[in-house]
Each structure stands twice: as C-alpha cells, then as structure tokens.
Amino acid sequence: MDEITILIVDDSALMRNLISRIVDGLPGTKVVGKAMNGEMALNRLELLQPDIIILDIEMPVMTGVEFMRERRKRNIDIPVVILSSIARKGAAVTMECLELGASDFILKPTLSENNDLKKVAESLTEVIYSYGSAYAISKGKKIQYTDPVIAKQTVSLEKSSDNSSATILHSPFGATTKKQDPIKALREPGPIDVIAWGISTGGPNALREVFAKLSSKIKQPMLVVQHMPAGFTEEFANSLDHICALTVKEASEGDLLKSGRILIAPGNKHIVLEKKALATIVHLSDEPVRNGHRPSVDVLFESVAKEYKNRALGIIMTGMGRDGATQLAELRKQGSRTLGQDEKTSVVYGMPKVAWNLGAVQKQVPLQEMADAVNELAINYA
C-alpha cells in the first residue's frame, strides 16, 4: 500500500517538529518534507510530490497568502490546509486563503495546554485522511486508510496493552450505525417556512459552491451551523454574503428571522429559536457542547423541529461524526422535508451517512446539485 505524503510549511522549527511528531503516529502517512516559507515549499513540490500541504500563514520571504496566490497561478491542485496562530486574530486572512483555494484550516496548538494539543492532533488526523487520501487516490495511489474513523480505531487497537480484543465504544471522529428503514412521518409535509443547514469538515468550500447558486427568489429565512472556531464565523458570513444572492450575516442574540436572509451560528454559541405570534427570535446559548460541538447541528435541528414541526427543510452535509443526524431524524418524524449530501461529493461522509442510516434523509444529493434541489423545494413549497 502507498502512503499519504505530507509537506509541512512553517517558519517555526518547533512547530514543524511538533506537527511532524503528531503525523508520525498516524498509520499510512509520511512526512516527506518540511519548509520554512512558501517559496521553499514551491521549489520542493516537484521533488516531494506531497498529497497534502499543511501551511502556516505568517512567514518570511513568502507568506501563506502569497503561496496560495502563486499556487493558483501555477494551477497546482495539491490540497492545502491552513495551520497558523495568526488565524486566531486574522480570520479575514484565513478566509482569503479559503477563497484562493485552501481546502480547510485548523488552529495551531497552544503548547502549554495538553487538551489543545489533543484537539489539534484530532483535527490534523481528520484533514490528512480526508483531503490527503482523496488526492492520493486521484493520482493513482493505493491507500489503506481513507477514513479517519478507521485509522483512529486502528491506532487505538494497536495501543491496547494486552492481547484481548478491544472494542471501540466511542471515537472523537464519530460513530457508525446500521441502515434503518426510512422514517415514517407523523404528518404530511407542509409549506416550507424555514431552512436549516448542518455542516462540518469540508463545509466552507461546500457552502461557497452552494450559496453562490441559491436563487434570489427564495423567501424563507435560513439558519446554518458550520463547525468553526469562535472569531471566524463573522468573516465567513461576510465572505458568503459577497457571492450569495441572499443576505448572509453572523447571527446575533435577538435577531429576527427575515425573508431571504441567512444567519450563520457564531463560533462557540448554540443557536435556538423562539417562535412568537409576530416573529421568530434567535437566541444564542452557552449550554454545554453536544456531540463535541458548540454550535451543534443537533441543537439547531431540535429547535426547528420543536417550533416548525412539518414546515421546515433540514439539510445535512459533509462532516465528521454524527452531529445533526439524530435531530434531523426528529425533523423528518415531524413531517419536515430533509436532504443529505451524497457520499461521492462529501469530503467526509460522516454526518450525512449517519443521518441516512437512521432513515432521516429523504433524498441524497451531490454537492453540485444541492443548490438546484434547495431552490426547487424552497420556491415550490413557499
């Protein structure tokens, strides 16, 4: 079997070595090179031929943004994941990198916090197997591990301290479910009054593709939970607003649902709804994380199911784990319409897979057809 090869680009030797040590523990992967700036990385690409690049933003000689611009000029298709501490205060720079073609981003660890290191290790595992394996396979490689869940379970089994069989009761990346029969709704679907989206890994670029094609004729308000750290969602909403025919903004406490407006859940805040006689109000919540996330898709879908029952459209897209699946099933049970992204076009077929296996998804849709499907349902069932 071939390995997923990785190039680490960061001006800090400490960070290069730290990321390399994390990657060294992942089966079926190999760090083939390290570079201290973007120019050095570009000069080594032909020799190293990595399957994925982990890229810092703030570097001497050639920054991460400059690297992304040059990558676009040269038509380089190797996936890039942004890894930089500047992302904590430079969300706009991170969004620019995504607009220039970066696949995703994660935050650098705080070296003094072990829990932070663990989160970064999990995020790195996720993006390396998700983006790196897809690229490697597209280049004809035979890759043993393409699913972060399987890879993580393999590592857990290999580290078992005795010879007894180990059972994976829970993985930080998600869980598997057996396919169940489609859910039988309690009532027929009504008009669509609200549209709710849930998405995670691969989401920023997927939403950019879909939202650019949404019709200006859509009247329903929309709510989106995209798993994203605090400090990024405002810039993310702004970037989507520039390409979408509808208005997109980060949700604020007390916002009213308005026709043709899309609200993005803020990082580290759950979003719930309160339906009153004259309007529906958005509330932001600091309640504990659910399914490992805040905001949580399940929290949003649960609230929509409670307030709208059979008068909503729920959409679950690419992402690791199972967040959103259970409460999408509840939405479907109440009679609302549901869509899920298909396996072929999902960066990670985790959340939509669990929802599909629970019988919660009425129809699976490829990414390139998702906007058309939403436009049709929203306009025809307004």
Summary of the structure (lengths in Angstrom):
residues: 382
radius of gyration: 20.8
end to end distance: 51.7
largest distance: 65.0
contacts: 1387
relative contact order: 0.11
helix: 37%
strand: 20%
